[in-house]
Amino acid sequence: MTESQGLTVSQPVIAPPEIVAGLGNAPRDLLATCIALFEDTKLVRRVGVLYERLKEKVSNATSDSARREAETETVASVQTRASMWNTSKLNDDHLRLVLWIYLRNA
């Protein structure tokens, strides 16, 4: 850790070269799943809605059913996108590049 103007700043645990090395060894299905997670733009909104529902502690059967339905929809969305990337005509190196771009933008 370093100290700058009275603030303590933690150094990154994993350096970018280590991430690149990990991507180089990652199997195709992991690459496709990670890309799908980045692409699921609705995921953040869905998680926010679920969080608000949990925060309100609504306990009737209707809210539980709606929560399960939203969770199922989220999982299905990510699985569909991951399958699309996994079966795409792009080779593994192209998938690594796409994922690296998402990681850099994040």
Sequence and secondary structure as in RCSB ss.txt:
>XXXX:A:sequence
MTESQGLTVSQPVIAPPEIVAGLGNAPRDLLATCIALFEDTKLVRRVGVLYERLKEKVSNATSDSARREAETETV
ASVQTRASMWNTSKLNDDHLRLVLWIYLRNA
>XXXX:A:secstr
 EEETTEEE   SS HHHHHHHHHH  HHHHHHHHHHHH THHHHHHHHHHHHHHHT  SHHHHHHHHHHHHHHH
HHHHHHHHHHHTSSS HHHHHHHHHHHHHH 
